[in-house]
Amino acid sequence: MTDPNKTQIIVEDLNKTQAISSAPSINATQTIQPVQCPVCKSPNPPGVIYCVECGLVLSSALPDDVFGAPAVRPPCFVDDGGREHFLRPGANLIGREGDVLLADPRISRKHAQATLQDGVITLVDLGSTNGTFVNGEQLQPNTPRQLAQGDKLSFGGLEVVMSFPGESQATQIAGGRKTQTLDAPPAIEKPVAFFVGEGNEFPLKSGTNSLGRRPNNDIVIADPYVSGSHATIEIADDGVYFTDIGSTNGTNLNGAPLPANQRTKITADDEISIGQMKFKLRMGQ
């Protein structure tokens, strides 16, 4: 009779095929199909961002690999609708034709060119009809301008924001472990004017102030009548200028519609209507 408390030794046939009750692990060799470019139909290795033949952006990011490497995102222009227009290495033609397609009648067919090389992006206006602007400053044709994270670009009035991968989350490292002393307290720029209305007072700085519904504007008006990027208010040496940059519902100045993309001088006596809201300019003290 077998003792139930005795350790039993079970001998298995090592030559017998064992059934697998679970799926293969992530480390098992997988078969991955190449990616076909939808434009030139060329096969591309799995995980690439750009087509090896024509340079088309195939994906906005590489997936994290099994070793925990972070996803890779190329630089891009982000428009008001949140759409990302990715840039490939080398020259990128911007316009109604080209690598970065911007379907807007204010934009020339070959409007500008952005070149990505060694992590640096330079922008050149190609002699466009309505011009190219960086942070409110118009570029001279065929004169390159280096771009930085967060730069506000305008192609004939269509605005986008420059976005580099990971720049907004980058950790800033101080030059040493010692506490740094300031030669002088940081200067706080006082508003030179105010955009006043509907119980609000929006400060205006020298230069260009963007106005719209999106939170990246200098003047944020959360109202459905206001476009994401609605207008700009420019404080110049010779006065204050208001420009509707092609908003959906438009802007009225003293009851008359303002033409889109027309730089119009305004004073404290003028009434500016956006939808059902009315605003006035008040100069600072």
C-alpha positions as CSV (number, residue, x, y, z in Angstrom):
1,M,0.0,0.0,0.0
2,T,1.4,3.4,-1.0
3,D,2.2,5.8,1.8
4,P,0.2,9.1,1.0
5,N,2.7,11.2,3.0
6,K,5.7,10.0,0.9
7,T,7.1,12.3,-1.8
8,Q,6.2,11.0,-5.2
9,I,8.5,11.2,-8.1
10,I,6.8,11.6,-11.5
11,V,8.8,10.7,-14.5
12,E,7.7,12.3,-17.8
13,D,8.6,11.3,-21.3
14,L,10.9,14.1,-22.5
15,N,10.4,13.1,-26.1
16,K,6.6,13.6,-25.9
17,T,5.3,16.7,-27.6
18,Q,3.9,19.1,-24.9
19,A,0.8,21.2,-25.6
20,I,1.2,25.0,-25.1
21,S,-1.7,26.4,-23.1
22,S,-0.7,30.1,-23.4
23,A,0.2,32.5,-26.2
24,P,3.9,32.9,-27.1
25,S,5.8,35.5,-25.1
26,I,6.7,38.9,-26.5
27,N,10.3,37.7,-26.9
28,A,9.2,35.1,-29.4
29,T,10.2,35.7,-33.0
30,Q,7.3,37.5,-34.8
31,T,6.7,37.9,-38.6
32,I,6.3,41.6,-39.4
33,Q,5.0,42.6,-42.8
34,P,6.7,45.6,-44.7
35,V,4.7,48.8,-45.1
36,Q,3.7,49.8,-48.6
37,C,3.8,53.5,-49.4
38,P,0.3,54.7,-50.6
39,V,1.8,57.1,-53.1
40,C,4.7,55.4,-54.8
41,K,3.8,51.8,-53.8
42,S,7.3,51.1,-52.6
43,P,7.8,48.6,-49.8
44,N,9.3,50.0,-46.6
45,P,10.8,48.3,-43.6
46,P,8.5,48.1,-40.5
47,G,8.6,51.1,-38.2
48,V,10.0,53.7,-40.5
49,I,8.6,57.2,-40.5
50,Y,9.3,58.2,-44.1
51,C,9.0,56.3,-47.3
52,V,12.6,55.3,-48.4
53,E,11.7,56.1,-52.0
54,C,9.6,59.3,-52.1
55,G,9.9,60.6,-48.5
56,L,6.2,60.5,-47.7
57,V,5.4,60.6,-44.0
58,L,4.1,57.1,-43.3
59,S,3.4,57.5,-39.5
60,S,3.6,60.2,-36.9
61,A,5.6,58.1,-34.4
62,L,7.4,54.9,-34.1
63,P,5.9,52.5,-31.5
64,D,7.8,51.8,-28.3
65,D,10.0,48.7,-28.8
66,V,10.3,45.7,-26.5
67,F,13.4,47.3,-24.9
68,G,11.5,50.3,-23.7
69,A,12.9,52.8,-26.2
70,P,10.8,56.0,-26.4
71,A,8.6,56.8,-29.4
72,V,10.2,59.0,-32.0
73,R,8.3,62.0,-33.4
74,P,9.4,64.2,-36.2
75,P,9.1,68.0,-36.0
76,C,5.8,69.4,-37.2
77,F,3.6,72.5,-37.8
78,V,0.4,72.4,-35.7
79,D,-2.6,74.3,-37.2
80,D,-5.6,75.8,-35.4
81,G,-7.6,72.6,-35.7
82,G,-4.8,70.6,-34.0
83,R,-3.7,68.9,-37.2
84,E,0.0,68.1,-37.4
85,H,2.0,68.7,-40.6
86,F,5.2,66.6,-40.2
87,L,8.5,67.6,-41.7
88,R,10.9,65.0,-43.2
89,P,14.7,65.4,-43.3
90,G,15.9,67.8,-46.1
91,A,13.9,70.4,-47.9
92,N,10.1,70.5,-47.4
93,L,8.1,72.6,-49.9
94,I,5.1,74.4,-48.3
95,G,2.1,75.6,-50.2
96,R,-1.0,74.5,-52.1
97,E,1.4,72.1,-53.8
98,G,4.4,70.3,-52.2
99,D,5.4,68.3,-49.2
100,V,3.3,70.3,-46.6
101,L,0.0,70.8,-48.2
102,L,-2.0,73.9,-46.9
103,A,-5.2,74.2,-48.9
104,D,-6.0,77.8,-48.4
105,P,-6.5,80.4,-51.2
106,R,-4.3,82.9,-49.5
107,I,-1.3,80.6,-49.8
108,S,0.8,80.4,-53.0
109,R,1.2,77.1,-54.7
110,K,4.9,77.2,-53.8
111,H,4.8,79.5,-50.8
112,A,7.8,78.7,-48.6
113,Q,10.4,76.0,-47.9
114,A,11.3,74.5,-44.5
115,T,14.6,72.6,-44.3
116,L,15.3,70.0,-41.6
117,Q,19.0,69.3,-41.1
118,D,20.9,68.0,-38.0
119,G,17.9,68.9,-35.8
120,V,17.7,72.5,-37.0
121,I,14.8,73.9,-39.1
122,T,15.2,76.9,-41.3
123,L,12.3,78.6,-43.1
124,V,12.5,80.5,-46.4
125,D,9.8,82.5,-48.2
126,L,9.8,81.7,-51.9
127,G,8.5,85.0,-53.1
128,S,4.9,84.3,-52.1
129,T,2.0,86.6,-52.8
130,N,0.8,87.2,-49.3
131,G,4.1,86.7,-47.4
132,T,5.4,84.5,-44.6
133,F,5.6,85.7,-41.0
134,V,7.5,84.4,-37.9
135,N,6.1,85.8,-34.6
136,G,4.6,88.7,-36.5
137,E,7.7,89.6,-38.4
138,Q,7.6,89.3,-42.2
139,L,10.4,87.3,-43.8
140,Q,12.2,88.8,-46.8
141,P,12.0,86.5,-49.8
142,N,14.8,83.9,-50.1
143,T,16.2,84.9,-46.7
144,P,16.5,81.9,-44.3
145,R,15.2,82.1,-40.7
146,Q,15.9,79.5,-38.0
147,L,12.8,78.3,-36.2
148,A,12.4,77.5,-32.5
149,Q,9.9,75.6,-30.4
150,G,6.6,77.5,-30.1
151,D,7.3,80.0,-32.9
152,K,4.0,81.3,-34.4
153,L,4.1,81.1,-38.2
154,S,1.8,82.7,-40.7
155,F,1.6,81.6,-44.3
156,G,-0.5,84.3,-46.1
157,G,-2.7,84.6,-42.9
158,L,-3.0,80.9,-42.1
159,E,-1.3,80.4,-38.7
160,V,0.5,77.4,-37.4
161,V,2.8,76.7,-34.4
162,M,6.3,75.1,-34.6
163,S,6.6,72.0,-32.6
164,F,9.7,70.0,-31.9
165,P,9.5,66.5,-30.4
166,G,9.8,66.5,-26.6
167,E,10.7,70.2,-26.3
168,S,7.8,71.1,-24.1
169,Q,8.6,68.3,-21.7
170,A,12.4,68.7,-21.7
171,T,13.9,69.1,-18.3
172,Q,16.1,72.1,-17.8
173,I,19.4,71.4,-16.1
174,A,21.2,74.1,-14.2
175,G,24.9,74.7,-14.8
176,G,25.9,73.7,-11.3
177,R,24.7,72.7,-7.9
178,K,25.2,76.1,-6.4
179,T,22.3,78.5,-6.0
180,Q,22.5,81.1,-8.8
181,T,22.3,84.8,-7.9
182,L,20.5,87.3,-10.1
183,D,22.3,90.5,-11.0
184,A,18.9,92.2,-11.0
185,P,15.3,91.1,-10.4
186,P,13.5,90.0,-13.5
187,A,11.7,92.9,-15.3
188,I,8.0,92.7,-15.6
189,E,6.7,94.3,-18.8
190,K,3.9,96.6,-18.1
191,P,1.0,96.5,-20.6
192,V,1.0,99.5,-23.0
193,A,-2.8,99.2,-23.7
194,F,-5.9,97.1,-22.9
195,F,-8.6,95.5,-25.0
196,V,-11.7,96.1,-22.9
197,G,-15.2,94.7,-23.1
198,E,-17.8,92.3,-21.7
199,G,-16.5,92.8,-18.2
200,N,-12.9,91.9,-19.1
201,E,-9.7,93.8,-19.5
202,F,-7.1,92.1,-21.6
203,P,-3.5,93.5,-21.4
204,L,-1.7,94.3,-24.6
205,K,2.1,94.2,-25.0
206,S,4.3,96.0,-27.6
207,G,4.3,94.2,-30.9
208,T,1.7,91.6,-32.1
209,N,-0.9,90.2,-29.8
210,S,-2.9,87.2,-31.0
211,L,-6.6,87.0,-30.3
212,G,-8.8,83.9,-30.5
213,R,-10.6,81.0,-28.8
214,R,-7.6,78.7,-28.4
215,P,-5.6,78.9,-25.2
216,N,-2.3,79.6,-27.0
217,N,-3.4,83.1,-27.9
218,D,-2.4,86.2,-26.0
219,I,-6.0,87.2,-25.7
220,V,-8.3,84.2,-25.1
221,I,-12.0,84.7,-25.7
222,A,-13.9,81.5,-25.0
223,D,-17.0,82.2,-27.2
224,P,-18.4,80.1,-30.1
225,Y,-18.5,83.2,-32.4
226,V,-14.7,83.6,-32.0
227,S,-12.4,81.5,-34.3
228,G,-9.4,79.6,-32.9
229,S,-7.1,82.2,-34.3
230,H,-9.4,85.2,-35.0
231,A,-7.3,88.4,-35.2
232,T,-4.2,90.2,-34.2
233,I,-3.7,93.5,-32.4
234,E,-0.4,95.2,-33.2
235,I,1.0,97.9,-30.9
236,A,3.4,99.8,-33.2
237,D,5.3,103.0,-32.9
238,D,2.9,104.9,-35.1
239,G,-0.3,103.5,-33.5
240,V,-2.5,100.4,-32.9
241,Y,-3.5,98.2,-35.7
242,F,-6.3,95.5,-35.8
243,T,-6.2,92.7,-38.4
244,D,-8.9,90.0,-38.8
245,I,-6.9,87.0,-40.1
246,G,-9.7,85.3,-41.9
247,S,-12.0,84.4,-39.0
248,T,-15.2,82.4,-39.7
249,N,-17.7,85.0,-38.4
250,G,-15.7,88.1,-39.1
251,T,-15.1,91.3,-37.2
252,N,-17.0,94.7,-37.4
253,L,-15.4,98.1,-36.8
254,N,-17.9,100.7,-35.9
255,G,-20.7,98.6,-37.4
256,A,-18.9,97.9,-40.7
257,P,-17.3,94.5,-41.6
258,L,-13.5,94.5,-41.6
259,P,-12.0,92.9,-44.7
260,A,-10.0,89.8,-43.9
261,N,-6.2,90.3,-43.6
262,Q,-6.4,94.1,-43.8
263,R,-4.3,95.9,-41.3
264,T,-6.5,98.7,-39.9
265,K,-5.5,101.4,-37.6
266,I,-7.8,101.8,-34.5
267,T,-8.2,104.3,-31.7
268,A,-9.9,104.5,-28.3
269,D,-13.0,105.9,-30.0
270,D,-13.6,102.8,-32.2
271,E,-15.9,100.0,-31.3
272,I,-14.9,96.5,-32.3
273,S,-17.6,93.8,-32.5
274,I,-16.9,90.1,-32.5
275,G,-20.1,88.2,-32.7
276,Q,-22.4,89.8,-30.1
277,M,-19.5,91.1,-28.0
278,K,-18.2,94.7,-28.2
279,F,-14.7,95.8,-27.3
280,K,-12.8,99.1,-27.1
281,L,-9.1,100.0,-26.9
282,R,-7.8,101.7,-23.8
283,M,-4.2,103.0,-23.7
284,G,-2.1,102.3,-20.6
285,Q,-1.1,104.9,-18.1
